Amino acid sequence: MKAFDDIISLPHHVSKKHPQMSMLQRAAQFAPFAALTGHEEAIEETAQEHMEDYNTD
């Protein structure tokens, strides 16, 4: 017996209480988020500082 053989042919549940989400709403759930506030800015600032060290105009 393969895994999930007992449930693979069951019908997909559709809630009577909650409307289905649009594809856009579902995608937004998995969109990246900033777990560390300010982290991106700190990286950019550090990169700029290092670029100044290498620029000898």
mmCIF entry with sequence, helices, sheets and N, C-alpha, C, O atoms, coordinates in Angstrom:
data_MODEL
# 
_entry.id   MODEL 
# 
_entity.id                         1 
_entity.type                       polymer 
_entity.pdbx_number_of_molecules   1 
# 
_entity_poly.entity_id                      1 
_entity_poly.type                           'polypeptide(L)' 
_entity_poly.nstd_linkage                   no 
_entity_poly.nstd_monomer                   no 
_entity_poly.pdbx_seq_one_letter_code       MKAFDDIISLPHHVSKKHPQMSMLQRAAQFAPFAALTGHEEAIEETAQEHMEDYNTD 
_entity_poly.pdbx_seq_one_letter_code_can   MKAFDDIISLPHHVSKKHPQMSMLQRAAQFAPFAALTGHEEAIEETAQEHMEDYNTD 
_entity_poly.pdbx_strand_id                 A 
# 
loop_
_entity_poly_seq.entity_id 
_entity_poly_seq.num 
_entity_poly_seq.mon_id 
_entity_poly_seq.hetero 
1 1  MET n 
1 2  LYS n 
1 3  ALA n 
1 4  PHE n 
1 5  ASP n 
1 6  ASP n 
1 7  ILE n 
1 8  ILE n 
1 9  SER n 
1 10 LEU n 
1 11 PRO n 
1 12 HIS n 
1 13 HIS n 
1 14 VAL n 
1 15 SER n 
1 16 LYS n 
1 17 LYS n 
1 18 HIS n 
1 19 PRO n 
1 20 GLN n 
1 21 MET n 
1 22 SER n 
1 23 MET n 
1 24 LEU n 
1 25 GLN n 
1 26 ARG n 
1 27 ALA n 
1 28 ALA n 
1 29 GLN n 
1 30 PHE n 
1 31 ALA n 
1 32 PRO n 
1 33 PHE n 
1 34 ALA n 
1 35 ALA n 
1 36 LEU n 
1 37 THR n 
1 38 GLY n 
1 39 HIS n 
1 40 GLU n 
1 41 GLU n 
1 42 ALA n 
1 43 ILE n 
1 44 GLU n 
1 45 GLU n 
1 46 THR n 
1 47 ALA n 
1 48 GLN n 
1 49 GLU n 
1 50 HIS n 
1 51 MET n 
1 52 GLU n 
1 53 ASP n 
1 54 TYR n 
1 55 ASN n 
1 56 THR n 
1 57 ASP n 
# 
_struct_asym.id          A 
_struct_asym.entity_id   1 
# 
loop_
_struct_conf.conf_type_id 
_struct_conf.id 
_struct_conf.pdbx_PDB_helix_id 
_struct_conf.beg_label_comp_id 
_struct_conf.beg_label_asym_id 
_struct_conf.beg_label_seq_id 
_struct_conf.pdbx_beg_PDB_ins_code 
_struct_conf.end_label_comp_id 
_struct_conf.end_label_asym_id 
_struct_conf.end_label_seq_id 
_struct_conf.pdbx_end_PDB_ins_code 
_struct_conf.beg_auth_comp_id 
_struct_conf.beg_auth_asym_id 
_struct_conf.beg_auth_seq_id 
_struct_conf.end_auth_comp_id 
_struct_conf.end_auth_asym_id 
_struct_conf.end_auth_seq_id 
_struct_conf.pdbx_PDB_helix_class 
_struct_conf.details 
_struct_conf.pdbx_PDB_helix_length 
HELX_P HELX_P1 AA1 MET A 23 ? GLN A 29 ? MET A 23 GLN A 29 1 ? 7  
HELX_P HELX_P2 AA2 HIS A 39 ? TYR A 54 ? HIS A 39 TYR A 54 1 ? 16 
# 
_struct_conf_type.id          HELX_P 
_struct_conf_type.criteria    ? 
_struct_conf_type.reference   ? 
# 
loop_
_atom_site.group_PDB 
_atom_site.id 
_atom_site.type_symbol 
_atom_site.label_atom_id 
_atom_site.label_alt_id 
_atom_site.label_comp_id 
_atom_site.label_asym_id 
_atom_site.label_entity_id 
_atom_site.label_seq_id 
_atom_site.pdbx_PDB_ins_code 
_atom_site.Cartn_x 
_atom_site.Cartn_y 
_atom_site.Cartn_z 
_atom_site.occupancy 
_atom_site.B_iso_or_equiv 
_atom_site.pdbx_formal_charge 
_atom_site.auth_seq_id 
_atom_site.auth_comp_id 
_atom_site.auth_asym_id 
_atom_site.auth_atom_id 
_atom_site.pdbx_PDB_model_num 
ATOM 1   N N  . MET A 1 1  ? 0.836   -1.183 0.000  1.00 0.00 ? 1  MET A N  1 
ATOM 2   C CA . MET A 1 1  ? 0.000   0.000  0.000  1.00 0.00 ? 1  MET A CA 1 
ATOM 3   C C  . MET A 1 1  ? 0.883   1.250  0.000  1.00 0.00 ? 1  MET A C  1 
ATOM 4   O O  . MET A 1 1  ? 1.777   1.390  0.835  1.00 0.00 ? 1  MET A O  1 
ATOM 5   N N  . LYS A 1 2  ? 0.625   2.142  -0.934 1.00 0.00 ? 2  LYS A N  1 
ATOM 6   C CA . LYS A 1 2  ? 1.394   3.384  -1.017 1.00 0.00 ? 2  LYS A CA 1 
ATOM 7   C C  . LYS A 1 2  ? 0.871   4.393  -0.018 1.00 0.00 ? 2  LYS A C  1 
ATOM 8   O O  . LYS A 1 2  ? -0.277  4.319  0.419  1.00 0.00 ? 2  LYS A O  1 
ATOM 9   N N  . ALA A 1 3  ? 1.723   5.335  0.336  1.00 0.00 ? 3  ALA A N  1 
ATOM 10  C CA . ALA A 1 3  ? 1.331   6.396  1.259  1.00 0.00 ? 3  ALA A CA 1 
ATOM 11  C C  . ALA A 1 3  ? 0.169   7.185  0.676  1.00 0.00 ? 3  ALA A C  1 
ATOM 12  O O  . ALA A 1 3  ? 0.184   7.515  -0.510 1.00 0.00 ? 3  ALA A O  1 
ATOM 13  N N  . PHE A 1 4  ? -0.803  7.484  1.458  1.00 0.00 ? 4  PHE A N  1 
ATOM 14  C CA . PHE A 1 4  ? -1.964  8.325  1.117  1.00 0.00 ? 4  PHE A CA 1 
ATOM 15  C C  . PHE A 1 4  ? -2.962  7.657  0.185  1.00 0.00 ? 4  PHE A C  1 
ATOM 16  O O  . PHE A 1 4  ? -3.896  8.319  -0.268 1.00 0.00 ? 4  PHE A O  1 
ATOM 17  N N  . ASP A 1 5  ? -2.807  6.384  -0.118 1.00 0.00 ? 5  ASP A N  1 
ATOM 18  C CA . ASP A 1 5  ? -3.781  5.699  -0.973 1.00 0.00 ? 5  ASP A CA 1 
ATOM 19  C C  . ASP A 1 5  ? -5.189  5.763  -0.402 1.00 0.00 ? 5  ASP A C  1 
ATOM 20  O O  . ASP A 1 5  ? -6.168  5.787  -1.147 1.00 0.00 ? 5  ASP A O  1 
ATOM 21  N N  . ASP A 1 6  ? -5.287  5.791  0.922  1.00 0.00 ? 6  ASP A N  1 
ATOM 22  C CA . ASP A 1 6  ? -6.606  5.779  1.555  1.00 0.00 ? 6  ASP A CA 1 
ATOM 23  C C  . ASP A 1 6  ? -7.323  7.129  1.470  1.00 0.00 ? 6  ASP A C  1 
ATOM 24  O O  . ASP A 1 6  ? -8.540  7.188  1.644  1.00 0.00 ? 6  ASP A O  1 
ATOM 25  N N  . ILE A 1 7  ? -6.594  8.201  1.209  1.00 0.00 ? 7  ILE A N  1 
ATOM 26  C CA . ILE A 1 7  ? -7.232  9.521  1.164  1.00 0.00 ? 7  ILE A CA 1 
ATOM 27  C C  . ILE A 1 7  ? -7.101  10.237 -0.172 1.00 0.00 ? 7  ILE A C  1 
ATOM 28  O O  . ILE A 1 7  ? -7.706  11.291 -0.371 1.00 0.00 ? 7  ILE A O  1 
ATOM 29  N N  . ILE A 1 8  ? -6.323  9.681  -1.083 1.00 0.00 ? 8  ILE A N  1 
ATOM 30  C CA . ILE A 1 8  ? -6.015  10.387 -2.328 1.00 0.00 ? 8  ILE A CA 1 
ATOM 31  C C  . ILE A 1 8  ? -7.251  10.648 -3.185 1.00 0.00 ? 8  ILE A C  1 
ATOM 32  O O  . ILE A 1 8  ? -7.282  11.634 -3.922 1.00 0.00 ? 8  ILE A O  1 
ATOM 33  N N  . SER A 1 9  ? -8.257  9.802  -3.109 1.00 0.00 ? 9  SER A N  1 
ATOM 34  C CA . SER A 1 9  ? -9.429  9.980  -3.967 1.00 0.00 ? 9  SER A CA 1 
ATOM 35  C C  . SER A 1 9  ? -10.599 10.657 -3.260 1.00 0.00 ? 9  SER A C  1 
ATOM 36  O O  . SER A 1 9  ? -11.684 10.763 -3.831 1.00 0.00 ? 9  SER A O  1 
ATOM 37  N N  . LEU A 1 10 ? -10.396 11.111 -2.042 1.00 0.00 ? 10 LEU A N  1 
ATOM 38  C CA . LEU A 1 10 ? -11.471 11.804 -1.330 1.00 0.00 ? 10 LEU A CA 1 
ATOM 39  C C  . LEU A 1 10 ? -11.717 13.173 -1.958 1.00 0.00 ? 10 LEU A C  1 
ATOM 40  O O  . LEU A 1 10 ? -10.785 13.780 -2.485 1.00 0.00 ? 10 LEU A O  1 
ATOM 41  N N  . PRO A 1 11 ? -12.949 13.668 -1.914 1.00 0.00 ? 11 PRO A N  1 
ATOM 42  C CA . PRO A 1 11 ? -13.234 14.984 -2.488 1.00 0.00 ? 11 PRO A CA 1 
ATOM 43  C C  . PRO A 1 11 ? -12.586 16.099 -1.672 1.00 0.00 ? 11 PRO A C  1 
ATOM 44  O O  . PRO A 1 11 ? -12.414 15.977 -0.459 1.00 0.00 ? 11 PRO A O  1 
ATOM 45  N N  . HIS A 1 12 ? -12.234 17.174 -2.348 1.00 0.00 ? 12 HIS A N  1 
ATOM 46  C CA . HIS A 1 12 ? -11.623 18.337 -1.692 1.00 0.00 ? 12 HIS A CA 1 
ATOM 47  C C  . HIS A 1 12 ? -12.671 19.044 -0.846 1.00 0.00 ? 12 HIS A C  1 
ATOM 48  O O  . HIS A 1 12 ? -13.789 19.275 -1.306 1.00 0.00 ? 12 HIS A O  1 
ATOM 49  N N  . HIS A 1 13 ? -12.320 19.387 0.383  1.00 0.00 ? 13 HIS A N  1 
ATOM 50  C CA . HIS A 1 13 ? -13.252 20.073 1.276  1.00 0.00 ? 13 HIS A CA 1 
ATOM 51  C C  . HIS A 1 13 ? -13.432 21.526 0.845  1.00 0.00 ? 13 HIS A C  1 
ATOM 52  O O  . HIS A 1 13 ? -12.460 22.227 0.563  1.00 0.00 ? 13 HIS A O  1 
ATOM 53  N N  . VAL A 1 14 ? -14.678 21.965 0.800  1.00 0.00 ? 14 VAL A N  1 
ATOM 54  C CA . VAL A 1 14 ? -15.005 23.361 0.516  1.00 0.00 ? 14 VAL A CA 1 
ATOM 55  C C  . VAL A 1 14 ? -15.858 23.851 1.665  1.00 0.00 ? 14 VAL A C  1 
ATOM 56  O O  . VAL A 1 14 ? -16.927 23.302 1.931  1.00 0.00 ? 14 VAL A O  1 
ATOM 57  N N  . SER A 1 15 ? -15.388 24.887 2.351  1.00 0.00 ? 15 SER A N  1 
ATOM 58  C CA . SER A 1 15 ? -16.089 25.413 3.515  1.00 0.00 ? 15 SER A CA 1 
ATOM 59  C C  . SER A 1 15 ? -17.409 26.068 3.129  1.00 0.00 ? 15 SER A C  1 
ATOM 60  O O  . SER A 1 15 ? -17.497 26.778 2.127  1.00 0.00 ? 15 SER A O  1 
ATOM 61  N N  . LYS A 1 16 ? -18.417 25.823 3.928  1.00 0.00 ? 16 LYS A N  1 
ATOM 62  C CA . LYS A 1 16 ? -19.702 26.494 3.743  1.00 0.00 ? 16 LYS A CA 1 
ATOM 63  C C  . LYS A 1 16 ? -19.726 27.802 4.526  1.00 0.00 ? 16 LYS A C  1 
ATOM 64  O O  . LYS A 1 16 ? -20.574 28.662 4.288  1.00 0.00 ? 16 LYS A O  1 
ATOM 65  N N  . LYS A 1 17 ? -18.801 27.943 5.451  1.00 0.00 ? 17 LYS A N  1 
ATOM 66  C CA . LYS A 1 17 ? -18.764 29.104 6.347  1.00 0.00 ? 17 LYS A CA 1 
ATOM 67  C C  . LYS A 1 17 ? -17.851 30.217 5.824  1.00 0.00 ? 17 LYS A C  1 
ATOM 68  O O  . LYS A 1 17 ? -18.183 31.396 5.948  1.00 0.00 ? 17 LYS A O  1 
ATOM 69  N N  . HIS A 1 18 ? -16.712 29.855 5.246  1.00 0.00 ? 18 HIS A N  1 
ATOM 70  C CA . HIS A 1 18 ? -15.719 30.835 4.799  1.00 0.00 ? 18 HIS A CA 1 
ATOM 71  C C  . HIS A 1 18 ? -15.587 30.804 3.281  1.00 0.00 ? 18 HIS A C  1 
ATOM 72  O O  . HIS A 1 18 ? -15.449 29.731 2.695  1.00 0.00 ? 18 HIS A O  1 
ATOM 73  N N  . PRO A 1 19 ? -15.628 31.974 2.636  1.00 0.00 ? 19 PRO A N  1 
ATOM 74  C CA . PRO A 1 19 ? -15.449 31.986 1.174  1.00 0.00 ? 19 PRO A CA 1 
ATOM 75  C C  . PRO A 1 19 ? -14.008 31.620 0.807  1.00 0.00 ? 19 PRO A C  1 
ATOM 76  O O  . PRO A 1 19 ? -13.081 31.835 1.588  1.00 0.00 ? 19 PRO A O  1 
ATOM 77  N N  . GLN A 1 20 ? -13.841 31.067 -0.389 1.00 0.00 ? 20 GLN A N  1 
ATOM 78  C CA . GLN A 1 20 ? -12.501 30.713 -0.844 1.00 0.00 ? 20 GLN A CA 1 
ATOM 79  C C  . GLN A 1 20 ? -11.680 31.963 -1.087 1.00 0.00 ? 20 GLN A C  1 
ATOM 80  O O  . GLN A 1 20 ? -12.202 32.988 -1.525 1.00 0.00 ? 20 GLN A O  1 
ATOM 81  N N  . MET A 1 21 ? -10.393 31.871 -0.800 1.00 0.00 ? 21 MET A N  1 
ATOM 82  C CA . MET A 1 21 ? -9.473  32.978 -1.053 1.00 0.00 ? 21 MET A CA 1 
ATOM 83  C C  . MET A 1 21 ? -9.167  33.071 -2.538 1.00 0.00 ? 21 MET A C  1 
ATOM 84  O O  . MET A 1 21 ? -9.165  32.071 -3.255 1.00 0.00 ? 21 MET A O  1 
ATOM 85  N N  . SER A 1 22 ? -8.911  34.281 -2.980 1.00 0.00 ? 22 SER A N  1 
ATOM 86  C CA . SER A 1 22 ? -8.457  34.439 -4.358 1.00 0.00 ? 22 SER A CA 1 
ATOM 87  C C  . SER A 1 22 ? -7.008  33.949 -4.443 1.00 0.00 ? 22 SER A C  1 
ATOM 88  O O  . SER A 1 22 ? -6.341  33.778 -3.422 1.00 0.00 ? 22 SER A O  1 
ATOM 89  N N  . MET A 1 23 ? -6.537  33.728 -5.655 1.00 0.00 ? 23 MET A N  1 
ATOM 90  C CA . MET A 1 23 ? -5.148  33.300 -5.845 1.00 0.00 ? 23 MET A CA 1 
ATOM 91  C C  . MET A 1 23 ? -4.192  34.364 -5.304 1.00 0.00 ? 23 MET A C  1 
ATOM 92  O O  . MET A 1 23 ? -3.143  34.035 -4.751 1.00 0.00 ? 23 MET A O  1 
ATOM 93  N N  . LEU A 1 24 ? -4.555  35.636 -5.463 1.00 0.00 ? 24 LEU A N  1 
ATOM 94  C CA . LEU A 1 24 ? -3.712  36.726 -4.969 1.00 0.00 ? 24 LEU A CA 1 
ATOM 95  C C  . LEU A 1 24 ? -3.605  36.692 -3.451 1.00 0.00 ? 24 LEU A C  1 
ATOM 96  O O  . LEU A 1 24 ? -2.520  36.874 -2.898 1.00 0.00 ? 24 LEU A O  1 
ATOM 97  N N  . GLN A 1 25 ? -4.724  36.459 -2.777 1.00 0.00 ? 25 GLN A N  1 
ATOM 98  C CA . GLN A 1 25 ? -4.704  36.376 -1.311 1.00 0.00 ? 25 GLN A CA 1 
ATOM 99  C C  . GLN A 1 25 ? -3.881  35.178 -0.845 1.00 0.00 ? 25 GLN A C  1 
ATOM 100 O O  . GLN A 1 25 ? -3.120  35.281 0.117  1.00 0.00 ? 25 GLN A O  1 
ATOM 101 N N  . ARG A 1 26 ? -4.031  34.053 -1.520 1.00 0.00 ? 26 ARG A N  1 
ATOM 102 C CA . ARG A 1 26 ? -3.266  32.863 -1.141 1.00 0.00 ? 26 ARG A CA 1 
ATOM 103 C C  . ARG A 1 26 ? -1.772  33.096 -1.344 1.00 0.00 ? 26 ARG A C  1 
ATOM 104 O O  . ARG A 1 26 ? -0.960  32.706 -0.504 1.00 0.00 ? 26 ARG A O  1 
ATOM 105 N N  . ALA A 1 27 ? -1.414  33.725 -2.447 1.00 0.00 ? 27 ALA A N  1 
ATOM 106 C CA . ALA A 1 27 ? -0.006  33.992 -2.736 1.00 0.00 ? 27 ALA A CA 1 
ATOM 107 C C  . ALA A 1 27 ? 0.586   34.934 -1.705 1.00 0.00 ? 27 ALA A C  1 
ATOM 108 O O  . ALA A 1 27 ? 1.748   34.786 -1.327 1.00 0.00 ? 27 ALA A O  1 
ATOM 109 N N  . ALA A 1 28 ? -0.199  35.903 -1.245 1.00 0.00 ? 28 ALA A N  1 
ATOM 110 C CA . ALA A 1 28 ? 0.293   36.877 -0.270 1.00 0.00 ? 28 ALA A CA 1 
ATOM 111 C C  . ALA A 1 28 ? 0.686   36.212 1.046  1.00 0.00 ? 28 ALA A C  1 
ATOM 112 O O  . ALA A 1 28 ? 1.552   36.719 1.760  1.00 0.00 ? 28 ALA A O  1 
ATOM 113 N N  . GLN A 1 29 ? 0.068   35.098 1.367  1.00 0.00 ? 29 GLN A N  1 
ATOM 114 C CA . GLN A 1 29 ? 0.412   34.387 2.601  1.00 0.00 ? 29 GLN A CA 1 
ATOM 115 C C  . GLN A 1 29 ? 1.851   33.874 2.569  1.00 0.00 ? 29 GLN A C  1 
ATOM 116 O O  . GLN A 1 29 ? 2.488   33.734 3.612  1.00 0.00 ? 29 GLN A O  1 
ATOM 117 N N  . PHE A 1 30 ? 2.349   33.601 1.387  1.00 0.00 ? 30 PHE A N  1 
ATOM 118 C CA . PHE A 1 30 ? 3.676   33.023 1.253  1.00 0.00 ? 30 PHE A CA 1 
ATOM 119 C C  . PHE A 1 30 ? 4.708   34.030 0.771  1.00 0.00 ? 30 PHE A C  1 
ATOM 120 O O  . PHE A 1 30 ? 5.852   33.666 0.498  1.00 0.00 ? 30 PHE A O  1 
ATOM 121 N N  . ALA A 1 31 ? 4.316   35.286 0.667  1.00 0.00 ? 31 ALA A N  1 
ATOM 122 C CA . ALA A 1 31 ? 5.238   36.331 0.229  1.00 0.00 ? 31 ALA A CA 1 
ATOM 123 C C  . ALA A 1 31 ? 6.310   36.539 1.296  1.00 0.00 ? 31 ALA A C  1 
ATOM 124 O O  . ALA A 1 31 ? 6.047   36.338 2.482  1.00 0.00 ? 31 ALA A O  1 
ATOM 125 N N  . PRO A 1 32 ? 7.493   36.931 0.896  1.00 0.00 ? 32 PRO A N  1 
ATOM 126 C CA . PRO A 1 32 ? 8.549   37.184 1.868  1.00 0.00 ? 32 PRO A CA 1 
ATOM 127 C C  . PRO A 1 32 ? 8.162   38.326 2.803  1.00 0.00 ? 32 PRO A C  1 
ATOM 128 O O  . PRO A 1 32 ? 7.408   39.224 2.427  1.00 0.00 ? 32 PRO A O  1 
ATOM 129 N N  . PHE A 1 33 ? 8.677   38.281 4.002  1.00 0.00 ? 33 PHE A N  1 
ATOM 130 C CA . PHE A 1 33 ? 8.423   39.336 4.966  1.00 0.00 ? 33 PHE A CA 1 
ATOM 131 C C  . PHE A 1 33 ? 9.729   39.694 5.663  1.00 0.00 ? 33 PHE A C  1 
ATOM 132 O O  . PHE A 1 33 ? 10.677  38.909 5.667  1.00 0.00 ? 33 PHE A O  1 
ATOM 133 N N  . ALA A 1 34 ? 9.769   40.874 6.245  1.00 0.00 ? 34 ALA A N  1 
ATOM 134 C CA . ALA A 1 34 ? 10.973  41.331 6.935  1.00 0.00 ? 34 ALA A CA 1 
ATOM 135 C C  . ALA A 1 34 ? 10.918  40.867 8.388  1.00 0.00 ? 34 ALA A C  1 
ATOM 136 O O  . ALA A 1 34 ? 10.327  41.534 9.237  1.00 0.00 ? 34 ALA A O  1 
ATOM 137 N N  . ALA A 1 35 ? 11.527  39.742 8.665  1.00 0.00 ? 35 ALA A N  1 
ATOM 138 C CA . ALA A 1 35 ? 11.535  39.210 10.026 1.00 0.00 ? 35 ALA A CA 1 
ATOM 139 C C  . ALA A 1 35 ? 12.394  40.084 10.933 1.00 0.00 ? 35 ALA A C  1 
ATOM 140 O O  . ALA A 1 35 ? 12.124  40.208 12.127 1.00 0.00 ? 35 ALA A O  1 
ATOM 141 N N  . LEU A 1 36 ? 13.417  40.680 10.362 1.00 0.00 ? 36 LEU A N  1 
ATOM 142 C CA . LEU A 1 36 ? 14.307  41.549 11.138 1.00 0.00 ? 36 LEU A CA 1 
ATOM 143 C C  . LEU A 1 36 ? 14.160  42.969 10.613 1.00 0.00 ? 36 LEU A C  1 
ATOM 144 O O  . LEU A 1 36 ? 14.700  43.311 9.561  1.00 0.00 ? 36 LEU A O  1 
ATOM 145 N N  . THR A 1 37 ? 13.435  43.781 11.342 1.00 0.00 ? 37 THR A N  1 
ATOM 146 C CA . THR A 1 37 ? 13.216  45.160 10.928 1.00 0.00 ? 37 THR A CA 1 
ATOM 147 C C  . THR A 1 37 ? 14.546  45.904 10.877 1.00 0.00 ? 37 THR A C  1 
ATOM 148 O O  . THR A 1 37 ? 15.310  45.881 11.842 1.00 0.00 ? 37 THR A O  1 
ATOM 149 N N  . GLY A 1 38 ? 14.818  46.555 9.769  1.00 0.00 ? 38 GLY A N  1 
ATOM 150 C CA . GLY A 1 38 ? 16.037  47.329 9.615  1.00 0.00 ? 38 GLY A CA 1 
ATOM 151 C C  . GLY A 1 38 ? 17.226  46.537 9.105  1.00 0.00 ? 38 GLY A C  1 
ATOM 152 O O  . GLY A 1 38 ? 18.277  47.111 8.821  1.00 0.00 ? 38 GLY A O  1 
ATOM 153 N N  . HIS A 1 39 ? 17.076  45.233 8.985  1.00 0.00 ? 39 HIS A N  1 
ATOM 154 C CA . HIS A 1 39 ? 18.199  44.390 8.560  1.00 0.00 ? 39 HIS A CA 1 
ATOM 155 C C  . HIS A 1 39 ? 18.662  44.759 7.149  1.00 0.00 ? 39 HIS A C  1 
ATOM 156 O O  . HIS A 1 39 ? 19.858  44.909 6.899  1.00 0.00 ? 39 HIS A O  1 
ATOM 157 N N  . GLU A 1 40 ? 17.708  44.903 6.236  1.00 0.00 ? 40 GLU A N  1 
ATOM 158 C CA . GLU A 1 40 ? 18.045  45.228 4.848  1.00 0.00 ? 40 GLU A CA 1 
ATOM 159 C C  . GLU A 1 40 ? 18.777  46.565 4.760  1.00 0.00 ? 40 GLU A C  1 
ATOM 160 O O  . GLU A 1 40 ? 19.742  46.710 4.010  1.00 0.00 ? 40 GLU A O  1 
ATOM 161 N N  . GLU A 1 41 ? 18.305  47.533 5.535  1.00 0.00 ? 41 GLU A N  1 
ATOM 162 C CA . GLU A 1 41 ? 18.950  48.852 5.536  1.00 0.00 ? 41 GLU A CA 1 
ATOM 163 C C  . GLU A 1 41 ? 20.370  48.768 6.081  1.00 0.00 ? 41 GLU A C  1 
ATOM 164 O O  . GLU A 1 41 ? 21.272  49.434 5.572  1.00 0.00 ? 41 GLU A O  1 
ATOM 165 N N  . ALA A 1 42 ? 20.572  47.952 7.113  1.00 0.00 ? 42 ALA A N  1 
ATOM 166 C CA . ALA A 1 42 ? 21.911  47.792 7.692  1.00 0.00 ? 42 ALA A CA 1 
ATOM 167 C C  . ALA A 1 42 ? 22.868  47.163 6.683  1.00 0.00 ? 42 ALA A C  1 
ATOM 168 O O  . ALA A 1 42 ? 24.032  47.555 6.599  1.00 0.00 ? 42 ALA A O  1 
ATOM 169 N N  . ILE A 1 43 ? 22.385  46.207 5.931  1.00 0.00 ? 43 ILE A N  1 
ATOM 170 C CA . ILE A 1 43 ? 23.217  45.573 4.910  1.00 0.00 ? 43 ILE A CA 1 
ATOM 171 C C  . ILE A 1 43 ? 23.598  46.594 3.844  1.00 0.00 ? 43 ILE A C  1 
ATOM 172 O O  . ILE A 1 43 ? 24.756  46.677 3.433  1.00 0.00 ? 43 ILE A O  1 
ATOM 173 N N  . GLU A 1 44 ? 22.612  47.365 3.404  1.00 0.00 ? 44 GLU A N  1 
ATOM 174 C CA . GLU A 1 44 ? 22.863  48.378 2.374  1.00 0.00 ? 44 GLU A CA 1 
ATOM 175 C C  . GLU A 1 44 ? 23.869  49.425 2.869  1.00 0.00 ? 44 GLU A C  1 
ATOM 176 O O  . GLU A 1 44 ? 24.763  49.833 2.128  1.00 0.00 ? 44 GLU A O  1 
ATOM 177 N N  . GLU A 1 45 ? 23.718  49.849 4.107  1.00 0.00 ? 45 GLU A N  1 
ATOM 178 C CA . GLU A 1 45 ? 24.635  50.846 4.688  1.00 0.00 ? 45 GLU A CA 1 
ATOM 179 C C  . GLU A 1 45 ? 26.054  50.300 4.752  1.00 0.00 ? 45 GLU A C  1 
ATOM 180 O O  . GLU A 1 45 ? 27.008  50.996 4.404  1.00 0.00 ? 45 GLU A O  1 
ATOM 181 N N  . THR A 1 46 ? 26.192  49.066 5.194  1.00 0.00 ? 46 THR A N  1 
ATOM 182 C CA . THR A 1 46 ? 27.516  48.441 5.275  1.00 0.00 ? 46 THR A CA 1 
ATOM 183 C C  . THR A 1 46 ? 28.127  48.310 3.892  1.00 0.00 ? 46 THR A C  1 
ATOM 184 O O  . THR A 1 46 ? 29.322  48.549 3.717  1.00 0.00 ? 46 THR A O  1 
ATOM 185 N N  . ALA A 1 47 ? 27.328  47.935 2.914  1.00 0.00 ? 47 ALA A N  1 
ATOM 186 C CA . ALA A 1 47 ? 27.831  47.810 1.546  1.00 0.00 ? 47 ALA A CA 1 
ATOM 187 C C  . ALA A 1 47 ? 28.311  49.166 1.033  1.00 0.00 ? 47 ALA A C  1 
ATOM 188 O O  . ALA A 1 47 ? 29.356  49.247 0.387  1.00 0.00 ? 47 ALA A O  1 
ATOM 189 N N  . GLN A 1 48 ? 27.569  50.217 1.311  1.00 0.00 ? 48 GLN A N  1 
ATOM 190 C CA . GLN A 1 48 ? 27.957  51.553 0.868  1.00 0.00 ? 48 GLN A CA 1 
ATOM 191 C C  . GLN A 1 48 ? 29.283  51.971 1.510  1.00 0.00 ? 48 GLN A C  1 
ATOM 192 O O  . GLN A 1 48 ? 30.147  52.545 0.847  1.00 0.00 ? 48 GLN A O  1 
ATOM 193 N N  . GLU A 1 49 ? 29.432  51.680 2.795  1.00 0.00 ? 49 GLU A N  1 
ATOM 194 C CA . GLU A 1 49 ? 30.677  52.033 3.495  1.00 0.00 ? 49 GLU A CA 1 
ATOM 195 C C  . GLU A 1 49 ? 31.868  51.314 2.853  1.00 0.00 ? 49 GLU A C  1 
ATOM 196 O O  . GLU A 1 49 ? 32.926  51.914 2.661  1.00 0.00 ? 49 GLU A O  1 
ATOM 197 N N  . HIS A 1 50 ? 31.699  50.057 2.529  1.00 0.00 ? 50 HIS A N  1 
ATOM 198 C CA . HIS A 1 50 ? 32.787  49.297 1.917  1.00 0.00 ? 50 HIS A CA 1 
ATOM 199 C C  . HIS A 1 50 ? 33.083  49.764 0.501  1.00 0.00 ? 50 HIS A C  1 
ATOM 200 O O  . HIS A 1 50 ? 34.235  49.750 0.068  1.00 0.00 ? 50 HIS A O  1 
ATOM 201 N N  . MET A 1 51 ? 32.049  50.178 -0.222 1.00 0.00 ? 51 MET A N  1 
ATOM 202 C CA . MET A 1 51 ? 32.242  50.681 -1.569 1.00 0.00 ? 51 MET A CA 1 
ATOM 203 C C  . MET A 1 51 ? 33.059  51.981 -1.520 1.00 0.00 ? 51 MET A C  1 
ATOM 204 O O  . MET A 1 51 ? 33.892  52.226 -2.392 1.00 0.00 ? 51 MET A O  1 
ATOM 205 N N  . GLU A 1 52 ? 32.820  52.797 -0.511 1.00 0.00 ? 52 GLU A N  1 
ATOM 206 C CA . GLU A 1 52 ? 33.583  54.043 -0.353 1.00 0.00 ? 52 GLU A CA 1 
ATOM 207 C C  . GLU A 1 52 ? 35.071  53.741 -0.137 1.00 0.00 ? 52 GLU A C  1 
ATOM 208 O O  . GLU A 1 52 ? 35.934  54.483 -0.606 1.00 0.00 ? 52 GLU A O  1 
ATOM 209 N N  . ASP A 1 53 ? 35.362  52.646 0.578  1.00 0.00 ? 53 ASP A N  1 
ATOM 210 C CA . ASP A 1 53 ? 36.752  52.256 0.815  1.00 0.00 ? 53 ASP A CA 1 
ATOM 211 C C  . ASP A 1 53 ? 37.447  51.884 -0.491 1.00 0.00 ? 53 ASP A C  1 
ATOM 212 O O  . ASP A 1 53 ? 38.649  52.112 -0.630 1.00 0.00 ? 53 ASP A O  1 
ATOM 213 N N  . TYR A 1 54 ? 36.724  51.322 -1.440 1.00 0.00 ? 54 TYR A N  1 
ATOM 214 C CA . TYR A 1 54 ? 37.319  50.872 -2.693 1.00 0.00 ? 54 TYR A CA 1 
ATOM 215 C C  . TYR A 1 54 ? 37.308  51.911 -3.781 1.00 0.00 ? 54 TYR A C  1 
ATOM 216 O O  . TYR A 1 54 ? 38.075  51.804 -4.738 1.00 0.00 ? 54 TYR A O  1 
ATOM 217 N N  . ASN A 1 55 ? 36.461  52.917 -3.667 1.00 0.00 ? 55 ASN A N  1 
ATOM 218 C CA . ASN A 1 55 ? 36.407  53.991 -4.666 1.00 0.00 ? 55 ASN A CA 1 
ATOM 219 C C  . ASN A 1 55 ? 37.508  54.998 -4.407 1.00 0.00 ? 55 ASN A C  1 
ATOM 220 O O  . ASN A 1 55 ? 37.563  55.606 -3.338 1.00 0.00 ? 55 ASN A O  1 
ATOM 221 N N  . THR A 1 56 ? 38.381  55.175 -5.380 1.00 0.00 ? 56 THR A N  1 
ATOM 222 C CA . THR A 1 56 ? 39.500  56.129 -5.220 1.00 0.00 ? 56 THR A CA 1 
ATOM 223 C C  . THR A 1 56 ? 39.441  57.171 -6.316 1.00 0.00 ? 56 THR A C  1 
ATOM 224 O O  . THR A 1 56 ? 40.443  57.448 -6.977 1.00 0.00 ? 56 THR A O  1 
ATOM 225 N N  . ASP A 1 57 ? 38.273  57.745 -6.507 1.00 0.00 ? 57 ASP A N  1 
ATOM 226 C CA . ASP A 1 57 ? 38.102  58.762 -7.573 1.00 0.00 ? 57 ASP A CA 1 
ATOM 227 C C  . ASP A 1 57 ? 38.864  60.000 -7.264 1.00 0.00 ? 57 ASP A C  1 
ATOM 228 O O  . ASP A 1 57 ? 38.837  60.952 -8.044 1.00 0.00 ? 57 ASP A O  1 
# 
